[in-house]
């Protein structure tokens, strides 16, 4: 997995409109002074975090992330946001955003439905430090802005949760128009499933047909440089949250027939169940290194209905319990 984030060229314009000198932001972040002059701006996870910390510190504005994430001019939307707006519903839009996010950075949008609620979280896969609050604000405001523009009238999260200590509660409650919880175990947007089913007035199948194939082609090209084993595991990791992925589900993501995928796996002497196990094992280690995630919740995120099944599987993989494995890493 490449540690590169694609930074939109419109960020420079937005910073200037908000009264921030891009060169001052770069200097404060310790980034190259000519970074924003490049035709395509790529930075690492660590540099991305430094950039958004600098934006917050230079601006002195606690709401700067909400402003950056709430672009109203559709001509400034990137292709991913455009594709999301042209889809049929809010749920379709979220699925597109999660799918295409892999084109721009080592980051995942995780969408987990439980009962009548749907949780949306952003996960920085190569981060070795806590993500800046401003970057979380940008991401959350972006999701809500797409939903509100697509539906055509007010749609608000059921609740917003932040891991950070309480600060500027009124600012966030006014923006998201819902209760905000601080000191939570996760940074999370919680929507009502009924809101995700709402149709988009911006739905335009003809324009979607113009935008989506290019993004899909780029995604296929990116995957072409990855082994089949890693492609399948990457898709499984995205699909595992709260459910049991099927071979058919992975085939759809790869745009191939189920039988074709089965033949390719057999040709490489790989079983689908083996890849599910490997994906679960790697994800388990990732989640256990996040001290805020409880063991039972880790089991759910790995697609286990019964936590005891996860505990047995983990002991088989590592020769110890999940709790003992975690404790040893945090000593």
BADRENDO-70736 format. One record per atom (N, C-alpha, C): x, y, z; atom name. Coordinates in steps of 0.05 Angstrom, whole numbers. Layout:
BEGIN
REC       x       y       z  pado
REC       X       Y       Z    CA
...
! end
This chain:
BEGIN
REC       x       y       z  pado
REC      17     -24       0     N
REC       0       0       0    CA
REC      18      25       0     C
REC      13      43     -19     N
REC      30      67     -22    CA
REC      21      88      -3     C
REC      40     101      11     N
REC      33     122      30    CA
REC      33     149      16     C
REC      12     153      -1     N
REC       9     178     -16    CA
REC     -19     188     -15     C
REC     -23     213      -7     N
REC     -49     226      -7    CA
REC     -49     246     -30     C
REC     -70     246     -46     N
REC     -74     266     -67    CA
REC     -88     290     -55     C
REC     -75     314     -57     N
REC     -87     338     -46    CA
REC     -99     354     -69     C
REC    -125     361     -66     N
REC    -139     376     -87    CA
REC    -127     403     -91     C
REC    -124     412    -116     N
REC    -114     438    -122    CA
REC    -132     460    -112     C
REC    -158     454    -108     N
REC    -176     475     -98    CA
REC    -171     482     -69     C
REC    -155     466     -55     N
REC    -149     472     -27    CA
REC    -135     499     -24     C
REC    -117     505     -43     N
REC    -102     530     -42    CA
REC    -122     554     -44     C
REC    -141     552     -63     N
REC    -160     573     -67    CA
REC    -178     576     -43     C
REC    -186     554     -31     N
REC    -203     555      -7    CA
REC    -188     568      16     C
REC    -163     561      20     N
REC    -148     574      41    CA
REC    -146     604      38     C
REC    -141     612      13     N
REC    -139     641       8    CA
REC    -166     655      13     C
REC    -188     642       5     N
REC    -214     654       9    CA
REC    -221     656      39     C
REC    -209     639      55     N
REC    -214     639      84    CA
REC    -193     657      98     C
REC    -177     671      83     N
REC    -158     690      94    CA
REC    -132     678     103     C
REC    -125     654      94     N
REC    -100     641     102    CA
REC     -80     642      78     C
REC     -55     649      84     N
REC     -34     649      64    CA
REC     -23     620      61     C
REC     -27     608      38     N
REC     -17     580      35    CA
REC      12     577      42     C
REC      29     596      35     N
REC      57     594      41    CA
REC      62     593      71     C
REC      46     608      86     N
REC      49     608     115    CA
REC      41     581     127     C
REC      20     569     115     N
REC      11     543     124    CA
REC      33     522     119     C
REC      44     523      95     N
REC      65     504      88    CA
REC      89     507     107     C
REC      97     532     112     N
REC     120     537     129    CA
REC     115     526     157     C
REC      91     531     168     N
REC      84     522     195    CA
REC      83     492     196     C
REC      75     479     174     N
REC      73     450     173    CA
REC     100     436     168     C
REC     120     452     161     N
REC     146     441     155    CA
REC     147     427     128     C
REC     130     436     109     N
REC     128     424      83    CA
REC     143     441      62     C
REC     150     430      39     N
REC     165     446      19    CA
REC     149     470      10     C
REC     162     492       7     N
REC     149     517      -1    CA
REC     136     516     -28     C
REC     146     499     -46     N
REC     136     497     -73    CA
REC     115     475     -77     C
REC     106     464     -55     N
REC      88     441     -56    CA
REC      63     447     -72     C
REC      50     470     -67     N
REC      25     476     -80    CA
REC      28     485    -109     C
REC      53     488    -118     N
REC      58     495    -146    CA
REC      59     471    -165     C
REC      59     447    -153     N
REC      60     423    -169    CA
REC      33     417    -183     C
REC      35     406    -207     N
REC      10     399    -222    CA
REC      -7     379    -207     C
REC       6     359    -195     N
REC      -7     339    -179    CA
REC       6     339    -152     C
REC      -9     344    -131     N
REC       2     347    -104    CA
REC      -1     321     -89     C
REC      21     307     -82     N
REC      20     283     -67    CA
REC      36     286     -41     C
REC      25     278     -19     N
REC      39     279       7    CA
REC      34     253      22     C
REC      50     248      42     N
REC      47     224      59    CA
REC      26     229      80     C
REC      18     208      94     N
REC      -1     210     116    CA
REC       9     229     137     C
REC      35     227     144     N
REC      46     244     165    CA
REC      45     274     156     C
REC      51     278     130     N
REC      51     306     119    CA
REC      22     316     118     C
REC       3     299     112     N
REC     -25     307     111    CA
REC     -34     316     139     C
REC     -27     301     159     N
REC     -34     308     186    CA
REC     -21     335     194     C
REC       5     338     187     N
REC      19     363     193    CA
REC       5     387     179     C
REC      -4     382     154     N
REC     -17     404     139    CA
REC     -42     413     153     C
REC     -59     394     162     N
REC     -84     402     175    CA
REC     -80     413     203     C
REC     -60     404     217     N
REC     -54     416     243    CA
REC     -45     445     239     C
REC     -29     450     218     N
REC     -20     477     212    CA
REC     -43     495     205     C
REC     -62     485     189     N
REC     -85     501     181    CA
REC    -101     510     205     C
REC    -105     492     224     N
REC    -119     500     249    CA
REC    -104     520     265     C
REC     -78     516     268     N
REC     -62     533     285    CA
REC     -58     561     273     C
REC     -54     562     246     N
REC     -51     588     233    CA
REC     -77     604     233     C
REC     -99     590     229     N
REC    -125     604     227    CA
REC    -135     613     254     C
REC    -130     597     275     N
REC    -141     603     301    CA
REC    -171     600     302     C
REC    -182     587     281     N
REC    -211     585     278    CA
REC    -219     556     284     C
REC    -234     550     305     N
REC    -242     523     311    CA
REC    -261     511     290     C
REC    -273     527     274     N
REC    -292     518     253    CA
REC    -279     516     226     C
REC    -253     519     224     N
REC    -240     519     197    CA
REC    -244     493     182     C
REC    -244     470     196     N
REC    -248     445     182    CA
REC    -276     442     171     C
REC    -296     452     186     N
REC    -324     451     177    CA
REC    -327     468     151     C
REC    -313     491     151     N
REC    -315     508     127    CA
REC    -302     495     103     C
REC    -278     483     107     N
REC    -264     471      85    CA
REC    -279     447      74     C
REC    -294     433      91     N
REC    -309     409      82    CA
REC    -336     415      71     C
REC    -344     440      71     N
REC    -372     447      63    CA
REC    -372     464      38     C
REC    -356     457      18     N
REC    -355     472      -7    CA
REC    -383     471     -20     C
REC    -393     494     -28     N
REC    -420     496     -40    CA
REC    -419     498     -70     C
REC    -396     505     -81     N
REC    -395     509    -110    CA
REC    -389     482    -123     C
REC    -408     471    -137     N
REC    -406     444    -149    CA
REC    -384     443    -169     C
REC    -377     465    -182     N
REC    -356     464    -203    CA
REC    -328     459    -190     C
REC    -327     461    -163     N
REC    -302     455    -150    CA
REC    -301     427    -138     C
REC    -322     412    -142     N
REC    -323     385    -131    CA
REC    -303     367    -147     C
REC    -291     349    -133     N
REC    -273     330    -147    CA
REC    -290     308    -160     C
REC    -278     292    -178     N
REC    -294     271    -192    CA
REC    -309     252    -173     C
REC    -297     246    -150     N
REC    -310     228    -131    CA
REC    -336     240    -120     C
REC    -334     265    -113     N
REC    -358     279    -102    CA
REC    -380     281    -124     C
REC    -371     287    -149     N
REC    -389     289    -171    CA
REC    -404     262    -176     C
REC    -388     241    -176     N
REC    -400     214    -180    CA
REC    -420     208    -158     C
REC    -413     216    -133     N
REC    -431     211    -111    CA
REC    -458     226    -115     C
REC    -457     251    -123     N
REC    -481     267    -127    CA
REC    -499     256    -149     C
REC    -488     243    -169     N
REC    -504     233    -191    CA
REC    -516     206    -186     C
REC    -511     194    -163     N
REC    -522     168    -157    CA
REC    -551     170    -149     C
REC    -563     147    -144     N
REC    -592     145    -139    CA
REC    -601     154    -111     C
REC    -584     148     -91     N
REC    -592     153     -63    CA
REC    -567     160     -46     C
REC    -572     168     -21     N
REC    -551     175      -3    CA
REC    -534     150       2     C
REC    -547     127       5     N
REC    -531     102       9    CA
REC    -513      96     -15     C
REC    -524      99     -39     N
REC    -508      95     -63    CA
REC    -484     114     -63     C
REC    -489     139     -55     N
REC    -468     159     -55    CA
REC    -446     151     -36     C
REC    -453     142     -12     N
REC    -433     134       8    CA
REC    -417     110      -3     C
REC    -430      91     -16     N
REC    -417      68     -27    CA
REC    -397      76     -48     C
REC    -404      95     -65     N
REC    -386     105     -86    CA
REC    -362     119     -73     C
REC    -367     136     -54     N
REC    -345     150     -41    CA
REC    -326     131     -28     C
REC    -336     110     -15     N
REC    -319      91      -2    CA
REC    -303      75     -23     C
REC    -316      68     -45     N
REC    -303      53     -67    CA
REC    -280      68     -80     C
REC    -286      93     -87     N
REC    -266     109    -102    CA
REC    -245     122     -84     C
REC    -249     122     -58     N
REC    -230     135     -40    CA
REC    -202     123     -43     C
REC    -202      97     -50     N
REC    -176      83     -53    CA
REC    -159      95     -75     C
REC    -171     110     -93     N
REC    -155     122    -115    CA
REC    -138     145    -106     C
REC    -145     157     -84     N
REC    -131     182     -76    CA
REC    -114     179     -51     C
REC    -117     158     -35     N
REC    -102     157     -10    CA
REC    -105     130       4     C
REC     -86     125      23     N
REC     -89     101      40    CA
REC    -108     106      63     C
REC    -133     109      56     N
REC    -154     116      75    CA
REC    -179     101      68     C
REC    -194      92      87     N
REC    -219      78      82    CA
REC    -243      93      95     C
REC    -265      92      81     N
REC    -291     101      93    CA
REC    -305      75     100     C
REC    -309      71     126     N
REC    -323      47     135    CA
REC    -352      53     141     C
REC    -370      37     129     N
REC    -398      41     132    CA
REC    -410      16     144     C
REC    -420      18     168     N
REC    -431      -5     183    CA
REC    -459       0     192     C
REC    -478     -17     182     N
REC    -506     -14     190    CA
REC    -513     -33     212     C
REC    -526     -23     232     N
REC    -536     -40     254    CA
REC    -565     -31     260     C
REC    -583     -50     254     N
REC    -611     -43     259    CA
REC    -620     -20     242     C
REC    -630       1     255     N
REC    -639      25     240    CA
REC    -619      47     238     C
REC    -594      41     246     N
REC    -573      61     246    CA
REC    -550      53     228     C
REC    -536      73     218     N
REC    -513      69     201    CA
REC    -490      86     210     C
REC    -468      74     217     N
REC    -444      89     226    CA
REC    -425      93     203     C
REC    -414     117     201     N
REC    -394     123     180    CA
REC    -368     132     194     C
REC    -346     119     189     N
REC    -321     126     201    CA
REC    -299     127     180     C
REC    -279     144     185     N
REC    -256     146     168    CA
REC    -232     133     182     C
REC    -217     116     167     N
REC    -194     102     179    CA
REC    -170     108     162     C
REC    -149     119     174     N
REC    -124     124     161    CA
REC    -106     100     165     C
REC    -102      85     144     N
REC     -91      58     146    CA
REC     -61      58     153     C
REC     -47      79     146     N
REC     -18      79     151    CA
REC     -10     100     172     C
REC     -29     108     188     N
REC     -23     129     209    CA
REC     -10     116     233     C
REC      10     129     243     N
REC      22     120     268    CA
REC      19     142     290     C
REC       0     160     285     N
REC      -6     181     305    CA
REC     -36     188     302     C
REC     -46     201     322     N
REC     -75     209     322    CA
REC     -81     229     300     C
REC    -102     225     285     N
REC    -109     244     264    CA
REC    -118     271     275     C
REC    -111     293     262     N
REC    -118     319     272    CA
REC    -149     323     272     C
REC    -158     337     292     N
REC    -187     342     294    CA
REC    -198     357     270     C
REC    -181     375     259     N
REC    -190     391     236    CA
REC    -195     373     212     C
REC    -178     352     208     N
REC    -182     334     186    CA
REC    -208     318     189     C
REC    -213     309     214     N
REC    -239     295     219    CA
REC    -262     314     213     C
REC    -260     339     220     N
REC    -282     358     215    CA
REC    -286     361     185     C
REC    -264     362     169     N
REC    -267     365     140    CA
REC    -282     341     129     C
REC    -274     317     137     N
REC    -286     292     127    CA
REC    -315     290     134     C
REC    -322     296     159     N
REC    -350     294     167    CA
REC    -367     315     153     C
REC    -357     339     151     N
REC    -372     361     138    CA
REC    -376     354     108     C
REC    -356     341      96     N
REC    -358     333      67    CA
REC    -380     313      63     C
REC    -382     292      81     N
REC    -403     272      78    CA
REC    -431     285      81     C
REC    -434     302     101     N
REC    -460     314     106    CA
REC    -467     333      84     C
REC    -447     348      73     N
REC    -452     366      51    CA
REC    -463     352      26     C
REC    -451     328      20     N
REC    -460     312      -3    CA
REC    -489     303       2     C
REC    -495     294      26     N
REC    -522     285      32    CA
REC    -542     307      30     C
REC    -536     330      40     N
REC    -555     353      40    CA
REC    -559     363      11     C
REC    -538     365      -4     N
REC    -541     374     -32    CA
REC    -556     354     -49     C
REC    -549     328     -45     N
REC    -562     307     -61    CA
REC    -592     304     -55     C
REC    -599     305     -30     N
REC    -627     302     -23    CA
REC    -644     327     -29     C
REC    -630     350     -28     N
REC    -644     374     -35    CA
REC    -657     389     -13     C
REC    -657     377      11     N
REC    -666     392      34    CA
REC    -654     379      59     C
REC    -659     389      82     N
REC    -644     382     106    CA
REC    -643     352     112     C
REC    -618     342     114     N
REC    -614     316     125    CA
REC    -591     319     145     C
REC    -596     309     168     N
REC    -576     312     190    CA
REC    -569     285     201     C
REC    -545     283     211     N
REC    -538     258     225    CA
REC    -556     255     250     C
REC    -559     231     259     N
REC    -573     225     284    CA
REC    -555     234     308     C
REC    -529     230     304     N
REC    -510     239     325    CA
REC    -482     240     313     C
REC    -465     258     323     N
REC    -437     259     315    CA
REC    -421     253     340     C
REC    -401     236     337     N
REC    -384     228     360    CA
REC    -355     235     354     C
REC    -342     248     374     N
REC    -314     255     372    CA
REC    -299     242     395     C
REC    -274     233     390     N
REC    -257     223     411    CA
REC    -246     246     428     C
REC    -244     269     417     N
REC    -231     292     430    CA
REC    -246     301     454     C
REC    -233     315     473     N
REC    -247     327     496    CA
REC    -267     348     486     C
REC    -287     354     502     N
REC    -307     373     494    CA
REC    -296     401     489     C
REC    -304     412     467     N
REC    -296     439     459    CA
REC    -314     449     437     C
REC    -323     474     440     N
REC    -340     487     419    CA
REC    -365     470     412     C
REC    -378     460     432     N
REC    -401     443     427    CA
REC    -422     457     410     C
REC    -428     482     416     N
REC    -449     496     401    CA
REC    -443     498     372     C
REC    -417     503     366     N
REC    -408     505     338    CA
REC    -415     480     323     C
REC    -409     457     334     N
REC    -414     432     320    CA
REC    -444     425     319     C
REC    -458     430     341     N
REC    -487     424     341    CA
REC    -502     442     321     C
REC    -493     467     318     N
REC    -505     484     298    CA
REC    -499     475     270     C
REC    -475     465     265     N
REC    -468     457     238    CA
REC    -482     431     230     C
REC    -480     411     247     N
REC    -491     385     240    CA
REC    -520     382     247     C
REC    -531     401     263     N
REC    -559     402     271    CA
REC    -567     375     284     C
REC    -551     366     303     N
REC    -556     342     318    CA
REC    -540     341     343     C
REC    -545     323     362     N
REC    -529     321     386    CA
REC    -500     313     379     C
REC    -481     323     394     N
REC    -453     317     391    CA
REC    -442     305     417     C
REC    -429     282     414     N
REC    -417     269     438    CA
REC    -387     272     437     C
REC    -375     282     458     N
REC    -346     284     460    CA
REC    -335     262     479     C
REC    -309     256     476     N
REC    -298     235     493    CA
REC    -308     207     485     C
REC    -317     204     460     N
REC    -327     179     451    CA
REC    -304     160     444     C
REC    -311     134     440     N
REC    -290     114     433    CA
REC    -281     117     404     C
REC    -298     129     387     N
REC    -291     132     359    CA
REC    -299     159     349     C
REC    -287     168     327     N
REC    -297     190     312    CA
REC    -317     178     292     C
REC    -342     187     294     N
REC    -363     173     279    CA
REC    -386     191     273     C
REC    -397     188     248     N
REC    -423     199     241    CA
REC    -443     177     243     C
REC    -465     182     256     N
REC    -487     162     258    CA
REC    -511     173     244     C
REC    -520     159     223     N
REC    -544     166     208    CA
REC    -566     146     213     C
REC    -590     155     208     N
REC    -613     137     207    CA
REC    -613     122     181     C
REC    -618      97     181     N
REC    -618      81     156    CA
REC    -639      91     137     C
REC    -661     102     147     N
REC    -682     112     130    CA
REC    -673     136     114     C
REC    -654     152     126     N
REC    -643     175     112    CA
REC    -625     166      89     C
REC    -610     144      94     N
REC    -592     134      73    CA
REC    -608     124      49     C
REC    -633     116      53     N
REC    -649     106      31    CA
REC    -662     128      15     C
REC    -660     153      24     N
REC    -673     175      10    CA
REC    -660     180     -17     C
REC    -677     186     -36     N
REC    -668     191     -64    CA
REC    -654     217     -66     C
REC    -636     218     -86     N
REC    -621     243     -92    CA
REC    -636     258    -115     C
REC    -642     283    -111     N
REC    -653     299    -132    CA
REC    -632     305    -154     C
REC    -607     301    -146     N
REC    -585     306    -165    CA
REC    -579     281    -182     C
REC    -594     259    -178     N
REC    -589     235    -193    CA
REC    -590     240    -223     C
REC    -569     232    -236     N
REC    -568     236    -265    CA
REC    -553     213    -278     C
REC    -567     192    -286     N
REC    -553     168    -297    CA
REC    -535     173    -321     C
REC    -543     193    -338     N
REC    -527     199    -361    CA
REC    -500     211    -354     C
REC    -501     230    -335     N
REC    -476     242    -326    CA
REC    -459     223    -310     C
REC    -472     206    -294     N
REC    -458     186    -279    CA
REC    -443     167    -298     C
REC    -456     161    -320     N
REC    -444     143    -340    CA
REC    -419     156    -353     C
REC    -417     182    -351     N
REC    -394     196    -362    CA
REC    -371     197    -342     C
REC    -378     199    -316     N
REC    -357     202    -295    CA
REC    -348     175    -284     C
REC    -366     157    -278     N
REC    -359     132    -264    CA
REC    -340     114    -280     C
REC    -344     110    -307     N
REC    -325      92    -321    CA
REC    -296     100    -318     C
REC    -291     126    -318     N
REC    -263     135    -316    CA
REC    -252     128    -288     C
REC    -268     132    -267     N
REC    -259     125    -240    CA
REC    -256      95    -238     C
REC    -274      80    -249     N
REC    -272      51    -248    CA
REC    -248      41    -263     C
REC    -242      54    -286     N
REC    -218      46    -301    CA
REC    -192      51    -285     C
REC    -191      74    -272     N
REC    -168      81    -255    CA
REC    -166      60    -233     C
REC    -189      53    -221     N
REC    -188      33    -199    CA
REC    -178       6    -210     C
REC    -188      -2    -233     N
REC    -178     -27    -244    CA
REC    -148     -27    -250     C
REC    -139      -4    -260     N
REC    -111      -1    -266    CA
REC     -94      -3    -241     C
REC    -104      10    -220     N
REC     -90       9    -194    CA
REC     -89     -20    -184     C
REC    -112     -34    -187     N
REC    -113     -62    -177    CA
REC     -96     -80    -194     C
REC     -92     -73    -220     N
REC     -77     -90    -238    CA
REC     -48     -93    -228     C
REC     -38     -74    -213     N
REC     -11     -75    -203    CA
REC      -9     -90    -177     C
REC     -32    -101    -168     N
REC     -33    -115    -143    CA
REC     -40    -144    -148     C
REC     -29    -162    -134     N
REC     -34    -191    -138    CA
REC     -64    -197    -132     C
REC     -74    -218    -144     N
REC    -102    -225    -140    CA
REC    -107    -230    -110     C
REC     -88    -243     -97     N
REC     -91    -248     -68    CA
REC     -95    -222     -53     C
REC     -78    -202     -58     N
REC     -80    -177     -44    CA
REC    -105    -161     -52     C
REC    -113    -163     -77     N
REC    -138    -150     -86    CA
REC    -162    -161     -70     C
REC    -164    -187     -69     N
REC    -186    -200     -55    CA
REC    -186    -193     -25     C
REC    -162    -194     -13     N
REC    -160    -188      16    CA
REC    -168    -158      21     C
REC    -159    -140       3     N
REC    -166    -112       6    CA
REC    -196    -108       6     C
REC    -210    -122     -13     N
REC    -239    -119     -15    CA
REC    -252    -132       9     C
REC    -242    -155      18     N
REC    -254    -168      41    CA
REC    -252    -150      66     C
REC    -230    -136      69     N
REC    -227    -119      93    CA
REC    -247     -97      93     C
REC    -255     -87      69     N
REC    -275     -67      67    CA
REC    -303     -78      73     C
REC    -307    -103      64     N
REC    -334    -115      66    CA
REC    -339    -129      93     C
REC    -318    -135     108     N
REC    -322    -151     132    CA
REC    -338    -137     154     C
REC    -337    -111     155     N
REC    -349     -97     178    CA
REC    -378    -105     183     C
REC    -382    -121     204     N
REC    -409    -128     212    CA
REC    -423    -148     194     C
REC    -409    -161     175     N
REC    -422    -180     158    CA
REC    -403    -202     149     C
REC    -413    -222     136     N
REC    -397    -244     125    CA
REC    -396    -241      95     C
REC    -375    -231      83     N
REC    -374    -228      54    CA
REC    -375    -255      40     C
REC    -387    -255      17     N
REC    -389    -279       0    CA
REC    -370    -276     -24     C
REC    -364    -298     -37     N
REC    -348    -297     -61    CA
REC    -361    -279     -82     C
REC    -388    -281     -83     N
REC    -403    -265    -102    CA
REC    -399    -235     -98     C
REC    -397    -227     -72     N
REC    -394    -199     -66    CA
REC    -366    -188     -76     C
REC    -346    -205     -72     N
REC    -319    -197     -81    CA
REC    -318    -196    -111     C
REC    -331    -215    -124     N
REC    -331    -215    -154    CA
REC    -344    -190    -165     C
REC    -365    -181    -152     N
REC    -378    -156    -161    CA
REC    -358    -133    -159     C
REC    -344    -131    -136     N
REC    -324    -109    -132    CA
REC    -302    -110    -153     C
REC    -295    -134    -162     N
REC    -273    -137    -182    CA
REC    -284    -136    -210     C
REC    -310    -134    -213     N
REC    -323    -132    -240    CA
REC    -317    -157    -256     C
REC    -318    -181    -243     N
REC    -315    -206    -257    CA
REC    -337    -225    -248     C
REC    -342    -246    -263     N
REC    -362    -266    -255    CA
REC    -352    -282    -232     C
REC    -371    -293    -217     N
REC    -364    -309    -193    CA
REC    -347    -334    -202     C
REC    -356    -347    -223     N
REC    -341    -371    -232    CA
REC    -313    -364    -242     C
REC    -310    -341    -255     N
REC    -284    -332    -264    CA
REC    -265    -327    -240     C
REC    -276    -314    -220     N
REC    -259    -309    -196    CA
REC    -252    -336    -183     C
REC    -271    -354    -181     N
REC    -265    -380    -169    CA
REC    -243    -395    -184     C
REC    -244    -394    -211     N
REC    -224    -407    -227    CA
REC    -196    -394    -223     C
REC    -196    -368    -221     N
REC    -170    -354    -218    CA
REC    -158    -360    -190     C
REC    -175    -362    -170     N
REC    -165    -369    -144    CA
REC    -154    -398    -144     C
REC    -169    -416    -157     N
REC    -160    -444    -158    CA
REC    -133    -446    -173     C
REC    -131    -430    -195     N
REC    -106    -431    -211    CA
REC     -82    -422    -194     C
REC     -87    -405    -175     N
REC     -65    -396    -157    CA
REC     -64    -412    -131     C
REC     -79    -433    -130     N
REC     -80    -451    -107    CA
REC     -86    -436     -81     C
REC    -107    -419     -83     N
REC    -116    -403     -61    CA
REC    -145    -409     -56     C
REC    -154    -413     -32     N
REC    -182    -416     -26    CA
REC    -194    -390     -16     C
REC    -219    -385     -21     N
REC    -232    -361     -12    CA
REC    -232    -359      18     C
REC    -237    -382      31     N
REC    -238    -382      60    CA
REC    -211    -375      73     C
REC    -190    -384      60     N
REC    -163    -377      70    CA
REC    -159    -347      69     C
REC    -168    -334      48     N
REC    -164    -305      45    CA
REC    -182    -290      66     C
REC    -206    -301      71     N
REC    -223    -289      92    CA
REC    -208    -290     119     C
REC    -196    -313     124     N
REC    -181    -316     150    CA
REC    -158    -297     151     C
REC    -143    -295     129     N
REC    -120    -277     129    CA
REC    -129    -248     133     C
REC    -150    -240     119     N
REC    -160    -213     121    CA
REC    -169    -207     150     C
REC    -183    -226     162     N
REC    -192    -223     190    CA
REC    -168    -221     209     C
REC    -148    -237     204     N
REC    -124    -236     222    CA
REC    -110    -210     220     C
REC    -106    -199     196     N
REC     -93    -174     193    CA
REC    -109    -151     204     C
REC    -135    -152     199     N
REC    -153    -131     210    CA
REC    -154    -132     240     C
REC    -155    -157     251     N
REC    -156    -160     280    CA
REC    -132    -146     293     C
REC    -108    -150     282     N
REC     -84    -137     293    CA
REC     -87    -107     291     C
REC     -97     -97     268     N
REC    -101     -68     265    CA
REC    -120     -57     286     C
REC    -143     -70     290     N
REC    -163     -60     309    CA
REC    -152     -62     338     C
REC    -138     -83     344     N
REC    -128     -87     372    CA
REC    -107     -66     379     C
REC     -94     -55     359     N
REC     -75     -34     364    CA
REC     -88      -7     369     C
REC    -115      -6     364     N
REC    -130      18     370    CA
REC    -143      14     398     C
REC    -130      25     418     N
REC    -138      19     446    CA
REC    -167      26     452     C
REC    -179      43     435     N
REC    -207      51     441    CA
REC    -228      31     433     C
REC    -220      11     417     N
REC    -239      -9     407    CA
REC    -241     -33     426     C
REC    -264     -39     436     N
REC    -268     -61     454    CA
REC    -266     -87     439     C
REC    -260    -109     454     N
REC    -256    -135     442    CA
REC    -281    -145     429     C
REC    -304    -142     442     N
REC    -329    -151     430    CA
REC    -335    -136     404     C
REC    -328    -110     404     N
REC    -333     -95     380    CA
REC    -315    -103     357     C
REC    -290    -110     364     N
REC    -271    -121     344    CA
REC    -283    -146     331     C
REC    -294    -163     347     N
REC    -307    -188     337    CA
REC    -328    -180     316     C
REC    -345    -161     323     N
REC    -367    -153     305    CA
REC    -355    -142     279     C
REC    -335    -125     281     N
REC    -323    -112     258    CA
REC    -309    -133     239     C
REC    -303    -155     250     N
REC    -290    -177     234    CA
REC    -311    -196     223     C
REC    -337    -191     228     N
REC    -358    -207     216    CA
REC    -365    -231     233     C
REC    -356    -232     258     N
REC    -364    -254     276    CA
REC    -390    -247     291     C
REC    -409    -265     290     N
REC    -434    -260     304    CA
REC    -430    -266     334     C
REC    -412    -284     340     N
REC    -407    -292     368    CA
REC    -378    -284     375     C
REC    -373    -267     396     N
REC    -346    -259     404    CA
REC    -328    -283     410     C
REC    -340    -305     421     N
REC    -324    -328     428    CA
REC    -312    -341     403     C
REC    -326    -339     381     N
REC    -315    -350     356    CA
REC    -289    -334     348     C
REC    -290    -308     352     N
REC    -267    -291     346    CA
REC    -244    -299     366     C
REC    -250    -302     391     N
REC    -229    -308     411    CA
REC    -216    -334     404     C
REC    -231    -354     396     N
REC    -220    -380     389    CA
REC    -202    -378     364     C
REC    -212    -363     344     N
REC    -197    -359     319    CA
REC    -171    -345     325     C
REC    -172    -324     341     N
REC    -148    -308     347    CA
REC    -127    -325     362     C
REC    -136    -342     380     N
REC    -118    -359     394    CA
REC    -105    -379     375     C
REC    -120    -388     355     N
REC    -108    -405     335    CA
REC     -87    -391     318     C
REC     -92    -365     312     N
REC     -73    -350     296    CA
REC     -48    -343     311     C
REC     -51    -333     336     N
REC     -29    -321     350    CA
REC     -20    -337     375     C
REC     -35    -357     382     N
REC     -27    -373     405    CA
REC     -31    -359     432     C
REC     -48    -339     432     N
REC     -54    -324     456    CA
REC     -82    -311     452     C
REC     -92    -299     474     N
REC    -119    -286     472    CA
REC    -115    -258     460     C
REC    -137    -246     449     N
REC    -135    -219     439    CA
REC    -127    -199     461     C
REC    -138    -203     485     N
REC    -131    -184     507    CA
REC    -102    -186     515     C
REC     -91    -210     516     N
REC     -63    -213     523    CA
REC     -45    -202     501     C
REC     -53    -207     475     N
REC     -37    -196     453    CA
REC     -36    -166     453     C
REC     -60    -154     459     N
REC     -61    -125     460    CA
REC     -44    -114     483     C
REC     -47    -126     506     N
REC     -32    -117     530    CA
REC      -2    -117     525     C
REC       7    -138     512     N
REC      36    -141     506    CA
REC      46    -118     488     C
REC      29    -109     470     N
REC      37     -87     451    CA
REC      37     -60     465     C
REC      22     -57     486     N
REC      20     -30     499    CA
REC      37     -28     524     C
REC      53     -49     530     N
REC      71     -47     553    CA
REC      94     -28     549     C
! end
